[in-house]
């Protein structure tokens, strides 16, 4: 069904149910489509019935048995499902993690001597890649203010080959004008890569909004259960083929067991995202009214930086947002997080459980300032929340008592 002309007309929930369930992956030759989910095919060696079959086998074709490193039905089903959810995609390449996906994409696009432009609100491992791995390969990385087109244009030069966007940023939540930035990049012959993990294809159609390649950490929303890691890159025909060949050249392969878990998570992703988004927005509105809070950084919240762009371009949100305390100290912020009972302390997001981590971007900002424009210089201690599937009222009560601990300890002084 996912390859039919009618599939594009279906809604995202229906596509999420049907995608990646080709009859040959959910049945046997005599009984196609016999089960709901594709089986877990664990195999390093793929066998041929005879030499004629081996010699007649396509050299490197999607969905054809060849060798385990090129995947099997379980991985193919996941890639097919992700492609079906990304409007404009010709295919999807899977990677063992989100960071591996970013590295795989950049090592496909860039060559020694090239310049990479990176948004200043990028995921820290992406920044580390620019300072380390890419530098070692002779690529120069320049950073630009995520909300300033002039900053982007000033960073461009004749050697600029690629721009890495992240919208919203996963710490400070700036929303970028992806259509405008992608158009400006294309006019200069620059390839635009978008880390679209925050919204996923369900909340923001990255390719349709101008990006050439869209990356996601499937570890987050697609998994949804904090028990497996994977990344993906989706693109149109030209870049998909190049990404696939480079991935194979690097020997990248994902586990079929993890692919099966990702497929399971993908089926309920839209429902989870909707529930987490509704809860996050309610909590963001509540925090906005708290005297202990200087600023809530949540693009879904009216009046928050980037809300107009979010409203214009996005069809959905997620449960990840940050807030900045009014004054205080780092130790006070630590005490607040320690006082939370329903929020785990841990990196990542998009799972069914709520998490809280400190936000301290000042050490990694290069082309833009923290605190953000319009914020008091003393209001710099942030907290990032990943809202899960707990009852909103319970999370609110937990935040309330933690904020009271923060205030009672004199942390606001």
C-alpha positions as CSV (number, residue, x, y, z in Angstrom):
1,X,0.0,0.0,0.0
2,X,2.8,2.4,0.8
3,X,4.0,2.4,-2.8
4,X,0.6,3.0,-4.3
5,X,-0.6,6.3,-5.8
6,X,-3.4,6.4,-3.2
7,X,-1.0,6.4,-0.2
8,X,-0.1,10.0,-0.5
9,X,-3.7,11.0,-0.1
10,X,-4.0,9.3,3.3
11,X,-3.7,11.1,6.6
12,X,-0.5,10.7,8.8
13,X,-2.2,8.4,11.3
14,X,-3.4,6.1,8.6
15,X,0.1,6.1,6.9
16,X,1.6,5.4,10.3
17,X,-0.5,2.3,10.6
18,X,0.0,1.0,7.0
19,X,3.5,2.0,6.1
20,X,6.3,-0.6,6.0
21,X,3.9,-3.6,6.0
22,X,4.4,-4.9,2.5
23,X,2.9,-8.4,2.0
24,X,6.2,-10.0,1.4
25,X,7.5,-8.7,4.8
26,X,4.4,-9.9,6.8
27,X,3.8,-13.3,5.3
28,X,5.1,-16.2,3.2
29,X,4.9,-16.8,-0.5
30,X,1.8,-18.9,0.0
31,X,0.2,-16.6,2.5
32,X,1.2,-13.0,1.9
33,X,0.3,-10.5,4.7
34,X,-0.3,-13.3,7.2
35,X,0.7,-11.2,10.3
36,X,0.4,-7.6,11.3
37,X,4.1,-6.9,12.0
38,X,7.1,-7.7,9.9
39,X,9.1,-10.5,11.4
40,X,12.5,-9.9,13.0
41,X,15.0,-11.3,10.4
42,X,18.4,-11.9,12.0
43,X,20.9,-12.7,9.4
44,X,24.4,-11.9,8.4
45,X,24.5,-14.3,5.5
46,X,21.9,-14.3,2.7
47,X,21.8,-17.5,0.6
48,X,21.2,-18.1,-3.1
49,X,19.5,-21.2,-4.5
50,X,22.1,-21.7,-7.2
51,X,24.9,-19.9,-9.1
52,X,22.6,-18.6,-11.7
53,X,20.6,-16.8,-9.1
54,X,23.8,-15.3,-7.6
55,X,25.0,-14.1,-11.0
56,X,21.6,-12.7,-11.9
57,X,21.2,-10.8,-8.6
58,X,21.0,-7.0,-8.9
59,X,24.3,-5.4,-7.9
60,X,22.9,-3.1,-5.2
61,X,19.1,-2.9,-5.2
62,X,16.8,-1.9,-2.3
63,X,14.7,-4.6,-0.8
64,X,16.8,-7.5,-2.3
65,X,18.7,-10.0,-0.3
66,X,22.4,-9.8,-0.8
67,X,24.3,-9.7,2.5
68,X,23.3,-8.8,6.1
69,X,25.1,-5.5,6.0
70,X,22.7,-4.2,3.4
71,X,19.7,-5.0,5.6
72,X,16.8,-7.4,5.6
73,X,13.0,-7.2,5.6
74,X,12.9,-5.8,9.2
75,X,15.2,-2.9,8.4
76,X,13.6,-2.4,5.0
77,X,10.2,-2.2,6.5
78,X,11.3,0.6,8.9
79,X,13.0,2.6,6.2
80,X,10.0,2.2,4.0
81,X,7.7,3.4,6.8
82,X,9.8,6.5,7.5
83,X,10.0,7.3,3.9
84,X,6.2,7.1,3.6
85,X,5.8,9.6,6.5
86,X,8.3,12.2,5.0
87,X,6.6,14.0,2.0
88,X,9.0,14.3,-0.9
89,X,11.3,11.5,0.2
90,X,12.6,8.9,-2.2
91,X,14.1,6.8,0.5
92,X,15.5,6.6,4.0
93,X,18.9,5.4,5.3
94,X,19.1,4.0,8.8
95,X,22.0,4.6,11.2
96,X,22.9,3.1,14.7
97,X,22.2,6.5,16.4
98,X,21.1,10.0,15.7
99,X,24.7,11.2,15.9
100,X,25.7,8.5,13.4
101,X,23.0,9.8,11.1
102,X,24.4,13.4,11.3
103,X,28.0,12.1,10.7
104,X,26.9,9.9,7.9
105,X,25.1,12.7,6.1
106,X,27.9,15.3,6.6
107,X,30.5,12.8,5.4
108,X,28.4,12.3,2.3
109,X,28.0,15.9,1.5
110,X,31.3,17.4,2.5
111,X,34.8,17.1,1.1
112,X,38.2,18.4,2.4
113,X,38.4,22.1,1.9
114,X,34.7,22.7,2.2
115,X,33.0,25.0,4.7
116,X,30.1,23.8,6.8
117,X,27.7,26.4,8.3
118,X,26.1,25.2,11.5
119,X,23.3,26.9,13.4
120,X,24.5,28.1,16.8
121,X,21.7,26.3,18.7
122,X,22.8,22.9,17.3
123,X,22.8,19.7,19.4
124,X,26.2,19.6,21.2
125,X,27.4,16.4,19.5
126,X,26.8,18.1,16.2
127,X,29.0,21.0,17.4
128,X,31.6,18.6,18.7
129,X,31.6,17.0,15.2
130,X,32.4,20.3,13.6
131,X,35.3,20.9,16.1
132,X,36.7,17.4,15.9
133,X,35.8,14.8,13.2
134,X,35.1,17.2,10.4
135,X,38.1,19.4,11.3
136,X,40.3,16.2,11.1
137,X,39.0,15.6,7.6
138,X,39.8,19.1,6.5
139,X,36.4,20.7,6.8
140,X,36.0,24.1,8.3
141,X,32.9,24.7,10.5
142,X,31.4,28.2,10.9
143,X,28.5,29.0,13.2
144,X,25.7,31.5,12.7
145,X,22.9,33.0,14.7
146,X,19.9,30.7,14.2
147,X,17.4,33.6,14.0
148,X,19.4,36.1,11.9
149,X,19.5,35.7,8.1
150,X,22.3,38.3,8.0
151,X,24.4,36.2,10.2
152,X,23.9,33.2,7.9
153,X,24.8,35.3,4.8
154,X,27.9,36.7,6.4
155,X,29.1,33.3,7.2
156,X,28.8,32.1,3.6
157,X,31.8,32.0,1.3
158,X,32.7,30.4,-2.0
159,X,33.8,27.2,-0.2
160,X,30.5,26.8,1.7
161,X,29.0,23.4,0.7
162,X,26.5,22.6,3.4
163,X,24.4,24.2,6.2
164,X,23.1,22.2,9.2
165,X,19.9,23.5,10.6
166,X,18.1,22.5,13.8
167,X,14.6,23.9,14.3
168,X,13.7,24.2,17.1
169,X,17.0,24.0,18.9
170,X,16.9,21.2,21.4
171,X,18.1,23.4,24.3
172,X,17.0,26.9,23.7
173,X,14.2,26.2,21.3
174,X,14.8,28.9,18.7
175,X,12.7,28.2,15.6
176,X,14.5,28.9,12.3
177,X,12.9,30.1,9.1
178,X,13.8,26.8,7.3
179,X,12.1,27.8,4.0
180,X,14.0,31.1,3.8
181,X,17.3,29.6,4.9
182,X,17.0,26.6,2.6
183,X,16.1,28.9,-0.4
184,X,19.0,31.1,0.3
185,X,21.3,28.1,0.6
186,X,20.0,26.6,-2.7
187,X,20.6,29.9,-4.5
188,X,24.3,29.6,-3.5
189,X,24.6,25.9,-4.3
190,X,24.7,25.0,-0.6
191,X,23.1,21.7,0.5
192,X,20.7,22.2,3.5
193,X,20.5,19.5,6.1
194,X,17.8,19.7,8.8
195,X,17.8,18.0,12.2
196,X,14.1,17.5,12.5
197,X,14.0,15.4,15.6
198,X,11.9,17.8,17.7
199,X,8.9,17.8,15.5
200,X,9.5,14.7,13.3
201,X,7.8,14.5,9.9
202,X,4.4,14.5,11.6
203,X,4.9,18.0,12.9
204,X,7.1,19.5,10.2
205,X,7.6,18.3,6.6
206,X,11.3,19.2,6.2
207,X,11.8,18.3,2.6
208,X,8.6,20.1,1.5
209,X,9.8,23.2,3.4
210,X,13.0,23.3,1.4
211,X,15.6,21.1,3.1
212,X,17.6,18.7,0.9
213,X,18.1,16.1,3.6
214,X,16.2,15.5,6.8
215,X,17.8,13.8,9.8
216,X,16.1,12.4,12.9
217,X,17.2,10.7,16.0
218,X,14.7,7.8,16.1
219,X,15.9,7.2,19.7
220,X,13.5,9.9,20.7
221,X,9.9,10.0,19.4
222,X,9.9,7.0,17.1
223,X,11.2,4.7,19.8
224,X,9.1,6.4,22.4
225,X,10.1,3.9,25.1
226,X,13.7,4.8,25.9
227,X,15.0,1.3,25.2
228,X,16.8,1.5,21.8
229,X,18.9,3.8,19.7
230,X,18.8,4.6,16.0
231,X,18.9,7.5,13.5
232,X,17.7,8.2,10.0
233,X,18.2,10.4,7.0
234,X,15.5,10.9,4.4
235,X,16.0,12.7,1.1
236,X,14.9,12.9,-2.6
237,X,16.3,10.5,-5.2
238,X,19.7,12.1,-5.8
239,X,20.8,12.5,-2.2
240,X,19.2,9.3,-1.0
241,X,21.3,7.3,-3.4
242,X,24.5,9.1,-2.3
243,X,23.7,8.6,1.4
244,X,23.0,5.0,0.8
245,X,26.2,4.3,-1.0
246,X,28.3,6.2,1.6
247,X,26.6,4.4,4.4
248,X,27.4,1.1,2.8
249,X,31.0,2.2,2.3
250,X,31.3,3.0,6.0
251,X,29.9,-0.4,6.9
252,X,27.0,1.0,8.7
253,X,24.2,-1.4,9.7
254,X,21.4,-1.3,12.2
255,X,20.1,-4.2,14.3
256,X,16.9,-5.9,13.1
257,X,15.7,-6.2,16.7
258,X,16.0,-2.5,17.2
259,X,14.3,-1.9,13.9
260,X,11.4,-4.0,15.1
261,X,11.2,-1.9,18.3
262,X,11.3,1.3,16.2
263,X,8.4,0.0,14.0
264,X,6.4,-0.7,17.2
265,X,7.0,2.8,18.5
266,X,6.2,4.4,15.1
267,X,2.7,3.0,15.1
268,X,1.7,5.0,18.2
269,X,4.0,8.0,17.7
270,X,1.3,10.4,16.6
271,X,-0.9,9.6,19.6
272,X,2.0,10.0,22.0
273,X,3.1,13.2,20.4
274,X,-0.3,14.7,20.6
275,X,-0.6,13.8,24.3
276,X,2.8,15.0,25.2
277,X,2.3,18.3,23.2
278,X,-1.0,19.0,25.0
279,X,0.6,18.4,28.4
280,X,3.7,20.4,27.6
281,X,1.7,23.4,26.4
282,X,-0.4,23.3,29.6
283,X,2.7,23.2,31.7
284,X,4.4,25.9,29.7
285,X,1.4,28.2,30.2
286,X,1.4,27.5,33.9
287,X,5.2,28.1,34.3
288,X,4.8,31.4,32.4
289,X,2.7,32.7,35.3
290,X,5.1,31.5,38.0
291,X,7.0,34.3,39.8
292,X,10.1,32.1,40.0
293,X,10.3,31.9,36.2
294,X,11.8,34.6,34.0
295,X,11.1,33.1,30.6
296,X,9.5,30.0,29.1
297,X,11.1,28.8,25.9
298,X,8.4,26.9,24.1
299,X,7.6,27.6,20.4
300,X,4.1,26.4,20.9
301,X,3.4,29.1,23.5
302,X,2.0,32.4,22.1
303,X,4.5,35.1,22.8
304,X,7.4,32.8,23.0
305,X,10.4,33.4,20.6
306,X,9.7,31.7,17.3
307,X,6.0,31.1,17.9
308,X,4.9,32.9,14.7
309,X,7.2,30.7,12.6
310,X,6.0,27.6,14.4
311,X,2.4,28.6,13.8
312,X,3.1,29.3,10.1
313,X,5.1,26.2,9.3
314,X,4.4,23.4,11.8
315,X,1.5,21.0,12.0
316,X,2.4,19.6,15.4
317,X,4.7,19.9,18.4
318,X,6.3,17.7,21.0
319,X,6.8,17.6,24.8
320,X,10.3,19.2,24.8
321,X,10.7,22.8,26.1
322,X,12.8,24.8,28.5
323,X,12.3,27.5,31.1
324,X,14.7,30.0,32.6
325,X,14.7,30.8,36.3
326,X,14.5,34.4,37.6
327,X,18.0,35.0,39.0
328,X,19.3,32.3,41.3
329,X,22.4,30.2,41.2
330,X,23.6,27.0,39.6
331,X,23.4,25.2,43.0
332,X,19.9,26.5,43.4
333,X,18.9,25.1,40.0
334,X,20.5,21.8,40.9
335,X,18.4,21.7,44.1
336,X,15.2,22.3,42.1
337,X,15.9,19.4,39.8
338,X,16.9,17.2,42.7
339,X,13.6,18.0,44.3
340,X,11.5,16.7,41.4
341,X,10.0,13.3,42.0
342,X,8.3,12.5,38.7
343,X,11.0,13.7,36.4
344,X,14.0,11.6,35.9
345,X,17.4,13.3,35.5
346,X,18.9,12.1,32.2
347,X,19.7,13.0,28.7
348,X,17.4,12.3,25.7
349,X,13.7,13.0,25.4
350,X,10.7,11.7,23.5
351,X,10.1,8.7,25.8
352,X,7.0,7.9,27.8
353,X,8.6,9.2,31.0
354,X,9.3,12.8,31.9
355,X,12.9,14.1,32.3
356,X,14.6,17.3,33.5
357,X,18.1,18.5,32.8
358,X,20.0,21.8,33.3
359,X,20.4,24.2,30.3
360,X,23.8,26.0,30.2
361,X,24.4,26.9,26.6
362,X,26.7,29.9,27.2
363,X,29.8,27.7,27.0
364,X,29.0,26.4,23.5
365,X,27.6,29.6,21.9
366,X,29.8,31.0,19.1
367,X,27.7,33.4,17.0
368,X,24.9,34.3,19.3
369,X,24.5,35.2,23.0
370,X,23.0,33.5,26.0
371,X,20.9,34.7,27.7
372,X,18.8,35.3,24.6
373,X,17.8,38.8,23.3
374,X,15.3,40.5,25.7
375,X,16.3,38.4,28.7
376,X,17.9,39.9,31.8
377,X,21.7,39.0,32.0
378,X,21.1,37.6,35.5
379,X,18.4,35.2,34.3
380,X,20.6,32.5,32.8
381,X,19.9,29.2,34.7
382,X,17.7,27.1,32.5
383,X,15.9,23.8,32.9
384,X,14.9,21.6,30.0
385,X,11.8,19.4,30.4
386,X,10.8,16.4,28.4
387,X,7.2,15.9,29.1
388,X,6.0,12.2,29.0
389,X,2.7,10.5,29.4
390,X,2.1,11.1,33.1
391,X,-1.0,13.1,34.1
392,X,-0.5,16.8,33.6
393,X,-1.8,17.6,37.0
394,X,0.7,15.3,38.7
395,X,3.6,16.9,36.8
396,X,2.3,20.4,37.6
397,X,2.1,19.5,41.3
398,X,5.7,18.1,41.2
399,X,7.0,21.2,39.5
400,X,5.1,23.4,42.0
401,X,6.8,21.8,45.1
402,X,10.2,21.9,43.4
403,X,9.9,25.6,42.6
404,X,8.9,26.1,46.3
405,X,12.0,24.3,47.4
406,X,14.1,26.5,45.1
407,X,12.5,29.7,46.5
408,X,12.6,28.6,50.2
409,X,16.3,27.8,49.9
410,X,17.0,31.4,48.9
411,X,18.1,30.3,45.4
412,X,16.2,33.3,43.9
413,X,18.3,35.8,45.9
